[in-house]
Amino acid sequence: MAGAATVSTTREQLRHLAAELRLLLPRVRVGEAQETAEEFQRDAFWGRLHEAAAKVSGEATALTTAVRSRLPAPAPSPSPQETQRICEQVHAAMKAIVEVYCSLPKDQGIILRKLVRNSVLDIMDGMTQLVEVLLTTLVQSPENNDLISCNSVWVACEQVPRIPRDNKAAAFLMLTKSVDFVKDAYEEMEQAIEECDPYRGLLNDCEEDNSNNHSNENGTLALPSNRDSYWSEEDRELILPCLALVRTSKVCLKKIRLLVAKNGKKDQVAQLDDIVDICDEISPSVDDLALSIYPPVCQLTVRLGCAKLASVLKKALEITKASHVASQPEDSTILLLMNAIDHFMNRVKELTQCN
């Protein structure tokens, strides 16, 4: 009975800890920075953040060890007072890392703050998941003491030292992710074109069913009657400038990323924020366009998708050109990219003008 009472006490302690962790989330999600008259010390901030993440990781290990000892095992279990102390230390460690995040001023860059916030949220999500798994383990009392899917808090803590330490590095990282997203989307579009070949599998169908062999009255192979599953020749002609526009998106992002890496200044945080903010819209616009080209094709939807992507690309180039990262010699390259966008957009308009 004493053991059952102890397990019940531990469950209540974990439920209370989970509730306290949930109360910390709004401070991180809102993202408000603490106002202070003190000059920001970058090295001191990162030192505190790394220390706080290491502390959370250690407390997660201590909590896991304490709760697992409640299960049938030869090792003696800690007292309820000891478990409560560990829970309080976990809460204090989580509160401390939130405090460190809130000490990062907005003037250090929105991109940088977003990366730090996401990292802290990952740690909080991992700790919440850990507490939930530990609760489940206590309730179910499984014979296997191994905890499954509870290591995300440690993985999240290990990612903290990899966060860029200034807004320029943060901007470069986000632009690299955008390049990769658009590259993947382009490759998926190319693959889709290959897989939606109207003749794909046609010969096999003919061999299996001679009575429905997709042949015309002259005995030659004809296109399948289901136009919803393949592209017509008109569709394929329209897809070509769409592909070119997506390929141009990748070129634009690579060019902007190169300019940020080459000419970006760490103290020009607002301009870097603006560049990344508009570039973040490119990948979703590419995804929307990619989805619109799947059969059955609605040409108006494709045209609107191309127009949206073209607008975002030109705005990204204009913001980049007006910023400190673009020097005078870069004007010609940016102009060439804008002309290419207009060319492919005009081609789309020509192919959809009758619809």
TACORZI-V128273 format. One record per pair of residues at least 6 apart in sequence whose ideal C-beta (glycine too) atoms are under 8 Angstrom apart, sorted by the first residue. I is the first residue (numbers start at 1). GAP is how many residues later the second one is. Records with the same first field share a line. If there is no record, write none. Layout:
I: GAP ; GAP
This chain:
6: 64 ; 71 ; 74
7: 63 ; 131 ; 134
9: 71 ; 74
10: 57 ; 60 ; 70 ; 73 ; 128
11: 124 ; 127 ; 128
13: 67 ; 70 ; 71 ; 74
14: 53 ; 73 ; 117 ; 120 ; 121 ; 124
15: 120
16: 71
17: 70 ; 73 ; 74 ; 114
18: 110 ; 113 ; 114 ; 117
20: 71
21: 70 ; 73 ; 103 ; 106 ; 107 ; 110
22: 106
24: 70 ; 71 ; 74 ; 100
25: 96 ; 99
27: 71 ; 75
28: 70 ; 73 ; 89 ; 92 ; 93 ; 96
29: 88 ; 92
31: 82 ; 83 ; 86
32: 70
33: 69 ; 70 ; 71 ; 72 ; 73 ; 80
34: 68 ; 69
36: 67 ; 69
40: 64 ; 65 ; 67 ; 68
42: 66 ; 123 ; 124
45: 55 ; 58 ; 59
46: 119
48: 52 ; 55
49: 48 ; 51 ; 52 ; 67 ; 111 ; 114
50: 110 ; 111
52: 41 ; 44 ; 45 ; 48
53: 44 ; 70 ; 104 ; 107 ; 108
54: 103
55: 38 ; 41 ; 42
56: 34 ; 37 ; 38 ; 41 ; 67 ; 71 ; 97 ; 101
57: 96 ; 97 ; 100 ; 101
58: 35
59: 27 ; 30 ; 31 ; 34
60: 30 ; 66 ; 67 ; 70 ; 93 ; 94 ; 97
61: 93
62: 24 ; 27 ; 28
63: 23 ; 24 ; 27 ; 67 ; 68 ; 71
64: 66 ; 70 ; 83 ; 86
66: 12 ; 16 ; 17 ; 20
67: 16 ; 67 ; 70 ; 71
68: 66 ; 69 ; 77 ; 79
69: 6 ; 7 ; 8 ; 9
70: 7 ; 68
71: 66 ; 67 ; 70 ; 71 ; 74
72: 69
73: 72
78: 8
90: 37
94: 29 ; 30 ; 33
97: 23 ; 26
98: 22 ; 26
101: 15 ; 16 ; 19
104: 8 ; 9 ; 12
106: 7
107: 162
108: 58 ; 59 ; 161
109: 57 ; 58 ; 61 ; 62 ; 160 ; 163 ; 164
110: 159 ; 163 ; 167
111: 56 ; 59 ; 60 ; 63 ; 161 ; 162 ; 165
112: 52 ; 54 ; 55 ; 58 ; 157
114: 56
115: 48 ; 49 ; 55 ; 58 ; 59
116: 47
119: 37 ; 40 ; 41 ; 44
122: 30 ; 34 ; 37
123: 30 ; 33 ; 34 ; 37
125: 27 ; 31
126: 26 ; 27 ; 28 ; 29 ; 30 ; 31
127: 26
129: 20 ; 21 ; 23 ; 24
130: 20 ; 22 ; 23
133: 14 ; 15 ; 16 ; 17
134: 13 ; 16
137: 8 ; 10
164: 6 ; 8 ; 9
166: 100
167: 99 ; 102 ; 105 ; 106
168: 92 ; 96 ; 97 ; 98 ; 104
171: 89 ; 93 ; 101 ; 102 ; 104 ; 105
172: 85 ; 88 ; 89 ; 92
174: 102 ; 105 ; 106
175: 78 ; 81 ; 82 ; 85 ; 100 ; 101 ; 104
176: 81
178: 75 ; 101 ; 102 ; 104 ; 105
179: 71 ; 74 ; 75 ; 78
181: 102 ; 105
182: 64 ; 67 ; 68 ; 71 ; 100 ; 101 ; 104
183: 67
185: 61 ; 98 ; 101 ; 102 ; 105
186: 57 ; 60 ; 61 ; 64 ; 100
188: 102
189: 50 ; 53 ; 54 ; 57 ; 101 ; 104
190: 53
192: 98 ; 101 ; 102
193: 38 ; 43 ; 46 ; 50
196: 33 ; 34 ; 35 ; 98 ; 99
197: 33
198: 25 ; 26 ; 32 ; 33
199: 22 ; 24
202: 12 ; 19 ; 22
205: 7 ; 8 ; 9
206: 7 ; 8 ; 9 ; 15
214: 7 ; 8 ; 9 ; 10 ; 11
215: 6 ; 7
216: 6
223: 7
224: 6
227: 68 ; 69
228: 67 ; 68
229: 66
230: 65
231: 8 ; 64 ; 66
232: 65
234: 117
235: 58 ; 60 ; 62
237: 114
238: 55 ; 59 ; 61 ; 64 ; 110 ; 113 ; 114
239: 54
241: 65 ; 103 ; 104 ; 106 ; 107 ; 110
242: 47 ; 51 ; 60 ; 63 ; 64 ; 102 ; 106
244: 96 ; 100
245: 44 ; 61 ; 64 ; 65 ; 96 ; 99 ; 100 ; 103
246: 40 ; 43 ; 44 ; 63
248: 65 ; 89 ; 92 ; 93 ; 96
249: 33 ; 36 ; 37 ; 60 ; 64
251: 86
252: 30 ; 61 ; 64 ; 65 ; 85
253: 26 ; 29
255: 78 ; 79 ; 82
256: 19 ; 23 ; 60 ; 61 ; 64 ; 69
259: 61 ; 66 ; 67 ; 71
260: 12 ; 15 ; 65
262: 63
263: 61 ; 62 ; 63 ; 64
264: 8 ; 60 ; 61
265: 59
268: 55 ; 56
271: 52 ; 53 ; 54
272: 51 ; 53
274: 45 ; 49
275: 41 ; 44 ; 45 ; 48 ; 50
278: 34 ; 37 ; 38 ; 41
279: 37
281: 31 ; 35
282: 27 ; 30 ; 31 ; 34
285: 20 ; 23 ; 24 ; 27
286: 23
288: 17 ; 20 ; 21
289: 13 ; 16 ; 17 ; 19 ; 20
292: 6 ; 9 ; 10 ; 13
293: 9
299: 52 ; 53 ; 56
300: 52 ; 55
302: 46 ; 50
303: 45 ; 46 ; 49
306: 38 ; 39 ; 42
307: 38
310: 31 ; 32 ; 34 ; 35
313: 24 ; 28
314: 24 ; 27
317: 17 ; 20 ; 21
320: 6 ; 14
321: 9 ; 10 ; 13
326: 8
